[in-house]
Amino acid sequence: MKHKSSRIISLTILYILIIFGIFVIQFTIGKTFYYTIGAMTVSGRDEVDENGKRIPLLPLHIVSNGLDFYITDQTPILAKTTGNEDLTLKVLDYKKTDNSFSVICSNDVLIDFTSYLSETSDSVKISVSMPSEIETVYFPWKLTQSSRLERQDEQIFLRYGKDRFVFRGGYGFGNSDDSTEFPHLILSSSKKTAFYETYVQSESLDFDAIQRIPIASEEEYNKTKQLFRENALEHFSSVISAKNYNEELLTAYIAEKAYRGEYAKALASASASLLPKEKRTYISSTFYDNLVQNDKMLAANYRKKLSGIESGITKGELAVFDMEALIPFLINNSRAALIPALEKLAANSKQEALNSFFAVGLLEAAMDFALYFPNKQNIFMENSEKCETVLKESLISIDEGIYISADKKAIDTEKTLQAASVLIRYGSSYPDKVAWKAVGQALYSSIFSLGGGSPALPSSFDIQGDKAKKLGLMANDALILYAEKLYPAAIRDNPHYPHAESLALKSEPGIWAWTSAQEINVLKNDAKIFSFRISSKTGNTHYLIIRGIRPFYRIQIHGLDFRTDPRFEIYNSSGYVYDERTRTLLLKMKHKKDDEDIVLFLGRPPEPAPASPAVQEGTAGENRAANGNPAENSGSAEAKTDSSNTDNE
């Protein structure tokens, strides 16, 4: 019996020595390193092989505020392919910079940990780079001894000391894989970036942290915009097939198809015959003609806008800045004399009188003023700091999104998209304002995230809940904005959507075009000649309303002289009508090449030259037929057809 007890004791001691030996061997092989990188500490080992190459060893620990991201032989990094194959990734190398630590793995996978510090929060960004055949990467994590998980208002936090920490970017302790003994952070092809950071209450949103959240990234913004385009086009096509369309839908459909190089195909399936002339306005006139009538409607609309601006200035209302593209509008309509009154209004404005959208309008006015008057004092820009303060106070963080509200009670969908556009431009125009570009991108992606992939959104959302605890959004579905209504606000980079294009910077104030051309460039502008180039795809037919054109006695299109004809729209060729009283040129362009030059000979015709010898009548007729000279286009032999139906087929 005594012999048996001694044997048990001996075996126990032996096992302890073996385990201790393994432990000692494990932690004496290679060189130990320890780094402090911002809000995280990194510890591990590596060794140098016989060729002098550094080889990473396990375990590795990346610890930040109570959370340990770690790798061991027993808990490696895992991956799943698009073919649903499970992979165990091998660690090949480590890479350290001043603010980041990267783990380089087999199968071309790299996981990067980047630390950010600010006065109000600590943040660690975890991002993955992986080939297209890898769908998901799983990185193990665990709590440190001094941390614990807490649940409040259906959200899970990590409590570490006095602070609470959360995952952002579509992640969280509740939706990462924490159901097993060894939980993992899941990074996928659709969500490649997560943030582990200090929890900041909604009312004290950390502005500097916005540009680091995934929804504020340019990648997410571009992906969101492209998804809207795809879903919107599918919606347009479906509605047209069901014959339940309106003018806005047909216009957006043709514009998007033109952007994709399918203008002719779009006109074939959404021809002018789908809408009777009485239901067409200037909105679709660049595709569907009827320019004379639609020019009157456009002029009436602009007179109404000008009246509203003048009234707002007279009353000293900051709401005048709520109008989009205010400065270009005044310059185009020869009302630049109103700009000093706007400057005075901006200079005298009180911060408490500004709301978020007035502030956005002031920033847009500042950028446009700098564009049109680069050498003048920019009073609008001098008030930009005041606008930024108002905007920062108007931003709200709800769940994973960033939103803007004028009253902290509701979120306006269209105004959010307008604000996003201005802030992206503001942040892109000035290097020290780059954070505002991220804010604009976040606003854009956040508002569309509320639609769940649909190209339609409610016109507004009500803000509900207690901001000290958790805020939420309730869709106000009394009015739904379908894709055709959202399109011009959401897609700003499509020149084929009918729009007002100012030619003031290329020529002189007061000249502008209502157009869907790819581009318009002024080639020459002097006392005798005004020439410009219109760009569109060869074979395309489109229509333009051009304002501010001085009287001319001769016009050349395609290098040929053209005569005016009130029936110009019905011919299967280019043509025009000019209204000298309003200085408006109504122009139909049927492109024989991508870039077409139009030359206007200004003023009165020169004195007639002495008569030249007569030319045989037959020869002149043959020349006219050979050249297809459209100077007599009212009597042209070309077929009189509705070109909006046939020109582009």
MOWO-V367505 format. One record per backbone hydrogen bond with DSSP energy under -1.0 kcal/mol. CO is the residue of the C=O (numbers start at 1). NH is the residue of the N-H. If there is no record, write none. Layout:
BEGIN
co->[CO;CO]
nh->[NH;NH]
END
This chain:
BEGIN
co->[1;2;3;4;5;6;7;8;9;10;11;12;13;14;15;16;17;18;19;20;21;22;23;25;25;31;33;35;37;40;41;42;43;44;45;46;47;49;53;55;60;61;62;63;64;66;67;68;69;71;75;77;78;79;80;80;81;85;87;90;93;95;99;100;101;102;103;104;104;109;110;111;112;113;114;116;121;122;123;124;125;126;127;129;131;133;135;136;137;138;139;140;142;144;148;150;152;155;157;158;159;160;163;164;165;166;168;172;176;177;183;184;185;187;191;192;194;195;196;197;201;205;207;209;210;213;214;217;218;219;220;221;222;223;224;225;226;227;228;229;230;231;232;233;234;235;236;237;238;239;240;246;247;248;249;250;251;252;253;254;255;256;257;258;262;263;264;265;266;271;272;276;277;281;284;284;285;286;290;291;292;293;294;295;296;297;298;299;300;301;302;303;304;305;306;307;308;309;310;311;312;317;318;319;320;325;326;327;328;329;330;331;335;336;338;339;340;341;342;343;344;350;351;355;356;357;358;359;360;361;362;363;364;365;366;367;368;369;373;378;380;381;383;384;385;386;387;388;389;394;396;398;401;403;409;411;412;413;414;415;416;417;418;419;420;421;422;423;424;425;426;430;433;434;435;436;437;438;439;440;441;442;443;444;445;448;451;457;459;460;461;462;464;466;466;472;474;475;479;481;482;482;483;486;487;494;499;501;503;508;511;512;513;514;515;519;521;524;528;529;530;531;531;532;533;534;535;535;537;540;542;544;545;546;547;551;554;555;556;557;560;565;567;571;575;576;577;579;583;584;585;586;587;588;589;591;594;596;598;599;600;601;616;617;618;619;620;621;622;623;624;624;630;632;633;639;639;641;642;642;643;646]
nh->[5;6;7;8;9;10;11;12;13;14;15;16;17;18;19;20;21;22;23;24;25;26;27;28;29;46;44;42;40;37;63;35;61;33;57;31;55;52;49;47;71;43;69;41;67;144;64;142;62;60;72;89;138;87;135;136;84;81;79;106;104;102;115;97;113;95;111;92;93;105;129;103;127;101;125;123;118;198;116;196;114;194;112;110;134;82;189;80;187;78;185;70;68;147;159;157;155;152;150;165;148;163;160;199;158;197;195;176;178;184;141;177;139;137;188;128;126;168;124;166;204;207;210;212;213;216;217;221;222;223;224;225;226;227;228;229;230;231;232;233;234;235;236;237;238;239;240;241;242;244;243;250;251;252;253;254;255;256;257;258;259;260;262;261;266;267;268;269;270;274;275;279;280;284;287;288;289;543;294;295;296;297;298;299;300;301;302;303;304;305;306;307;308;309;310;311;312;313;314;315;317;320;321;322;323;329;330;331;332;333;335;334;338;339;342;343;344;345;346;347;348;353;354;359;360;361;362;363;364;365;366;367;368;369;370;371;372;373;376;382;383;384;387;388;389;390;391;392;393;405;403;401;398;396;463;461;416;417;418;419;420;421;422;423;424;425;426;427;428;429;430;433;436;438;439;440;441;442;443;444;445;446;447;448;449;451;454;481;413;476;411;474;472;469;470;464;462;477;459;457;485;486;487;490;491;497;515;513;507;511;503;547;501;545;499;535;533;531;602;526;600;523;524;598;521;596;518;519;540;591;589;587;514;585;512;603;601;562;599;560;557;568;570;573;588;565;586;584;549;579;546;577;544;575;542;539;536;534;532;556;530;553;620;621;622;623;624;625;626;627;628;629;633;635;636;572;641;643;645;646;647;649]
END
